[in-house]
């Protein structure tokens, strides 16, 4: 009898476990393609705008740092019958090429600054969580003010004006400050010279403490032009990140876009070579669609790649 009852109890337990698992797994299984549907319904027909300067040997950089060097990669060891140590890899001899980069700073080009850039107890770039990957994008436009006064800094009143027109800034969003300063990127001397636009400390405090944004971004390579860089110091010591050296904000809607965030992840890095892509609605005027740039296969170059005098691979050199 005991054995019979034991079998019944075992069967009941097994049945309950199966039902419990079904209850937990059914909603997940029923909605497992929800993100794919989102891609098909919205992201597949969206427009994509690159907010990132490609980094190169000659470009603006903070005056205390040097510029990068590009050169052909060479073999670090001998592979018998294939390559001798020190040989440059070529299409003709090896079937491929590779490039070596000397990057004298991780504060170079379009970047993501983690708190460790200033804060000895701050998170490094390899501590940035994967939840940074995609966020709502807000663009606050101060380009008219900067056209009148190049040293204009974002104020709380500018943020309030944006909200009066578009509604409250979403919590966890990325707020990019449009100044159109990026258009001076190839004028290296002027780009870094004061006066240049910035983001005021009170505006930063408002965005983080009142609107609880993820981080903000700006087009110059410094947050502000105060003697102590008070805005950047406050951000880093309060464990906030920031984006620097972004571009093309004049081609992004002020409300309604997303931003995809990618960056190199060196262990313990104090800066990140970043790439930001704005994702705008399909009826937006700027950007490319998947139909225009499907990405596979990628287009051929207009001429065979050759290195220019600075070591950059370009069509025809």
C-alpha positions as CSV (number, residue, x, y, z in Angstrom):
1,X,0.0,0.0,0.0
2,X,2.7,2.4,0.9
3,X,4.5,1.8,-2.4
4,X,1.2,2.4,-4.2
5,X,0.6,5.7,-2.4
6,X,4.2,6.7,-3.0
7,X,3.8,6.2,-6.7
8,X,0.6,8.3,-6.7
9,X,2.4,11.1,-4.8
10,X,5.3,11.0,-7.1
11,X,3.0,11.2,-10.1
12,X,1.2,14.2,-8.6
13,X,4.4,16.0,-7.8
14,X,5.7,15.4,-11.4
15,X,2.4,16.7,-12.8
16,X,2.5,19.8,-10.6
17,X,6.1,20.5,-11.8
18,X,5.1,20.1,-15.4
19,X,2.2,22.5,-14.9
20,X,4.4,25.0,-13.0
21,X,7.0,24.9,-15.8
22,X,4.3,25.4,-18.4
23,X,2.9,28.4,-16.5
24,X,6.4,30.0,-16.4
25,X,7.5,29.2,-19.9
26,X,4.3,29.7,-21.8
27,X,4.3,33.5,-21.8
28,X,8.0,33.5,-22.8
29,X,7.4,31.0,-25.6
30,X,4.3,32.9,-26.8
31,X,6.2,36.1,-27.1
32,X,9.6,34.8,-28.1
33,X,9.6,36.6,-31.5
34,X,8.4,40.0,-30.1
35,X,11.7,41.7,-30.7
36,X,11.9,40.3,-34.2
37,X,8.4,41.7,-34.9
38,X,9.7,45.1,-33.6
39,X,12.6,44.9,-36.0
40,X,10.3,44.0,-38.9
41,X,7.7,46.7,-38.1
42,X,10.0,49.6,-37.1
43,X,13.7,49.1,-37.3
44,X,13.9,47.4,-40.7
45,X,12.4,50.5,-42.4
46,X,14.1,53.0,-40.2
47,X,16.8,55.5,-41.3
48,X,20.3,55.2,-39.8
49,X,22.6,58.2,-39.2
50,X,26.2,57.8,-38.2
51,X,27.1,60.2,-35.4
52,X,30.8,59.1,-35.4
53,X,34.0,60.6,-36.8
54,X,36.3,58.0,-38.2
55,X,39.6,58.4,-36.4
56,X,42.7,59.0,-38.4
57,X,46.3,60.2,-38.0
58,X,45.5,63.9,-38.5
59,X,42.4,65.1,-36.6
60,X,41.6,67.3,-33.6
61,X,42.8,66.0,-30.2
62,X,43.2,67.6,-26.8
63,X,46.5,69.5,-27.0
64,X,48.1,67.4,-24.2
65,X,47.8,64.3,-26.3
66,X,49.6,63.3,-29.6
67,X,48.0,62.1,-32.8
68,X,47.7,58.5,-33.9
69,X,50.0,56.7,-36.3
70,X,48.8,54.2,-38.9
71,X,51.3,51.7,-40.5
72,X,51.3,48.3,-42.1
73,X,51.2,45.4,-39.6
74,X,54.4,43.2,-39.7
75,X,54.9,39.6,-38.7
76,X,55.9,39.3,-35.0
77,X,57.3,35.8,-35.6
78,X,58.5,33.6,-38.4
79,X,56.1,31.0,-39.9
80,X,58.4,28.7,-42.0
81,X,57.6,28.8,-45.7
82,X,55.1,31.6,-45.2
83,X,56.4,34.7,-43.5
84,X,59.6,36.0,-41.9
85,X,59.6,38.0,-38.7
86,X,59.4,41.6,-39.6
87,X,57.8,41.1,-43.0
88,X,54.9,43.4,-44.0
89,X,51.7,41.5,-44.9
90,X,50.6,42.1,-48.5
91,X,47.8,41.0,-50.7
92,X,50.3,39.8,-53.3
93,X,52.4,37.6,-51.0
94,X,50.1,36.6,-48.2
95,X,46.6,37.2,-49.6
96,X,45.7,39.7,-46.9
97,X,46.8,42.9,-45.3
98,X,46.6,44.2,-41.7
99,X,47.2,47.6,-40.1
100,X,49.0,48.6,-36.9
101,X,47.8,51.6,-35.0
102,X,49.7,53.6,-32.4
103,X,47.1,55.2,-30.3
104,X,48.7,57.6,-27.8
105,X,45.5,58.1,-25.9
106,X,42.1,56.5,-25.4
107,X,40.7,60.0,-25.5
108,X,40.7,60.1,-29.3
109,X,38.0,60.9,-31.8
110,X,34.4,60.2,-31.0
111,X,34.5,58.6,-27.6
112,X,32.7,57.4,-24.5
113,X,34.3,58.6,-21.3
114,X,33.8,56.4,-18.3
115,X,34.1,57.8,-14.7
116,X,37.6,56.3,-14.4
117,X,38.9,59.0,-16.8
118,X,38.9,61.3,-13.7
119,X,37.7,59.3,-10.8
120,X,40.2,56.8,-9.2
121,X,37.3,54.8,-7.8
122,X,35.2,55.1,-11.0
123,X,34.0,52.5,-13.4
124,X,36.3,51.8,-16.4
125,X,35.2,51.3,-19.9
126,X,35.1,47.5,-19.5
127,X,32.7,48.0,-16.6
128,X,30.1,49.6,-18.8
129,X,27.0,47.3,-18.8
130,X,25.5,45.9,-21.9
131,X,22.3,47.8,-21.2
132,X,24.0,50.8,-22.8
133,X,23.4,49.2,-26.2
134,X,20.3,51.1,-27.3
135,X,18.4,54.0,-25.7
136,X,16.0,56.8,-26.6
137,X,17.8,59.8,-28.1
138,X,17.1,63.4,-27.3
139,X,18.8,66.2,-29.3
140,X,18.8,69.7,-27.7
141,X,19.7,72.3,-30.4
142,X,21.8,75.3,-29.3
143,X,23.3,75.9,-32.8
144,X,21.6,79.3,-33.1
145,X,23.1,80.5,-29.8
146,X,26.5,79.2,-30.8
147,X,26.3,80.9,-34.2
148,X,25.9,84.2,-32.3
149,X,28.4,83.3,-29.5
150,X,30.8,80.4,-30.2
151,X,31.4,79.9,-26.4
152,X,27.8,79.4,-25.6
153,X,27.1,76.6,-23.1
154,X,23.9,74.6,-22.7
155,X,21.7,76.1,-19.9
156,X,18.8,74.6,-17.9
157,X,16.5,77.1,-19.8
158,X,17.5,75.4,-23.1
159,X,16.4,72.0,-21.7
160,X,13.2,73.5,-20.4
161,X,12.5,75.0,-23.8
162,X,13.0,71.6,-25.4
163,X,10.5,70.1,-22.9
164,X,7.9,72.8,-23.5
165,X,7.9,71.8,-27.1
166,X,8.4,68.0,-27.0
167,X,7.5,66.9,-23.5
168,X,9.5,65.5,-20.6
169,X,12.9,64.0,-21.4
170,X,12.6,60.2,-20.9
171,X,14.4,58.7,-18.0
172,X,17.4,56.6,-19.1
173,X,17.7,58.4,-22.4
174,X,20.9,59.8,-24.0
175,X,20.8,63.6,-24.5
176,X,23.0,64.9,-27.3
177,X,23.7,68.7,-27.5
178,X,23.7,70.0,-31.0
179,X,26.0,72.9,-31.6
180,X,27.1,72.2,-35.2
181,X,30.7,72.6,-34.0
182,X,31.5,69.3,-35.7
183,X,31.5,71.1,-39.0
184,X,34.9,72.6,-38.0
185,X,36.4,69.1,-37.4
186,X,38.8,69.4,-40.3
187,X,40.0,72.9,-39.1
188,X,42.1,71.3,-36.4
189,X,43.5,74.5,-34.9
190,X,40.2,76.3,-34.6
191,X,38.2,73.2,-33.4
192,X,40.1,73.0,-30.1
193,X,40.6,76.8,-29.6
194,X,38.4,78.7,-27.1
195,X,35.8,79.9,-27.4
196,X,33.9,76.8,-28.3
197,X,30.5,75.5,-27.2
198,X,30.0,73.5,-24.0
199,X,27.5,72.2,-21.5
200,X,26.9,74.2,-18.4
201,X,27.3,72.5,-15.0
202,X,23.7,73.4,-13.9
203,X,22.3,71.9,-17.1
204,X,24.3,68.7,-16.4
205,X,23.0,68.5,-12.8
206,X,19.5,69.1,-14.0
207,X,19.7,66.4,-16.7
208,X,21.1,63.8,-14.3
209,X,19.5,64.6,-11.0
210,X,16.1,65.8,-12.2
211,X,15.6,63.8,-15.5
212,X,17.8,60.8,-14.6
213,X,19.4,60.5,-18.1
214,X,21.9,57.8,-19.0
215,X,24.5,60.2,-20.3
216,X,24.9,63.3,-22.5
217,X,27.0,63.9,-25.5
218,X,28.6,67.0,-27.2
219,X,30.4,67.8,-30.4
220,X,33.7,69.4,-29.0
221,X,36.3,67.3,-27.2
222,X,35.8,69.0,-23.8
223,X,32.6,69.3,-21.8
224,X,33.1,73.0,-21.1
225,X,35.6,75.8,-21.2
226,X,35.9,76.6,-17.5
227,X,39.5,76.6,-16.0
228,X,38.9,73.4,-14.1
229,X,36.5,71.7,-16.6
230,X,34.0,71.7,-13.8
231,X,31.3,69.9,-15.8
232,X,33.5,67.0,-16.7
233,X,34.9,66.8,-13.1
234,X,31.4,66.7,-11.6
235,X,30.2,64.0,-14.0
236,X,33.2,61.7,-13.5
237,X,33.2,62.1,-9.7
238,X,29.5,61.4,-9.6
239,X,30.0,58.2,-11.7
240,X,28.4,59.4,-14.9
241,X,29.7,58.7,-18.4
242,X,29.6,61.1,-21.4
243,X,30.1,61.1,-25.1
244,X,32.5,63.5,-26.8
245,X,33.3,64.4,-30.4
246,X,29.9,63.4,-31.9
247,X,28.7,64.6,-35.3
248,X,25.7,64.9,-37.6
249,X,23.3,66.0,-34.9
250,X,21.8,68.4,-37.4
251,X,20.6,65.3,-39.3
252,X,18.7,63.7,-36.4
253,X,15.2,64.5,-35.2
254,X,15.1,66.3,-31.8
255,X,12.6,63.7,-30.5
256,X,11.6,60.1,-31.4
257,X,14.9,58.6,-32.5
258,X,17.0,55.8,-30.8
259,X,20.7,55.7,-30.4
260,X,22.8,52.5,-30.8
261,X,26.0,52.6,-28.7
262,X,29.1,50.7,-29.4
263,X,32.6,51.0,-28.1
264,X,35.9,49.3,-27.8
265,X,36.3,47.4,-24.5
266,X,39.9,47.4,-23.3
267,X,40.1,45.9,-19.8
268,X,40.3,48.7,-17.3
269,X,40.2,51.3,-20.1
270,X,39.8,55.0,-19.1
271,X,38.2,55.9,-22.5
272,X,36.4,54.3,-25.3
273,X,36.7,54.6,-29.0
274,X,33.0,54.8,-29.6
275,X,30.4,54.5,-32.4
276,X,27.0,56.1,-32.1
277,X,24.3,55.4,-34.7
278,X,21.0,57.3,-34.5
279,X,17.9,55.3,-35.6
280,X,15.2,57.6,-37.0
281,X,11.7,56.9,-38.3
282,X,11.5,55.7,-41.8
283,X,10.0,59.0,-43.1
284,X,12.9,61.1,-41.8
285,X,14.8,63.2,-44.3
286,X,18.3,62.0,-43.5
287,X,20.1,58.7,-43.1
288,X,20.2,55.5,-45.0
289,X,17.8,52.6,-45.0
290,X,18.5,48.9,-45.0
291,X,17.3,48.8,-48.6
292,X,19.9,51.4,-49.6
293,X,22.7,49.9,-47.5
294,X,21.9,46.2,-46.7
295,X,25.4,45.5,-45.5
296,X,25.8,42.0,-47.1
297,X,27.5,41.9,-49.4
298,X,29.3,45.2,-48.8
299,X,30.1,47.3,-51.8
300,X,33.4,47.1,-53.7
301,X,35.9,49.9,-53.6
302,X,36.2,52.2,-56.6
303,X,39.8,51.2,-57.0
304,X,42.2,48.7,-55.3
305,X,43.2,49.8,-51.8
306,X,46.6,51.3,-51.2
307,X,48.2,53.0,-48.3
308,X,48.5,56.8,-48.4
309,X,51.4,58.7,-47.0
310,X,50.0,58.5,-43.5
311,X,49.4,54.7,-43.7
312,X,45.6,54.9,-44.2
313,X,44.2,52.4,-46.7
314,X,42.3,54.3,-49.4
315,X,41.1,53.4,-52.9
316,X,44.1,54.1,-55.2
317,X,46.1,55.4,-52.2
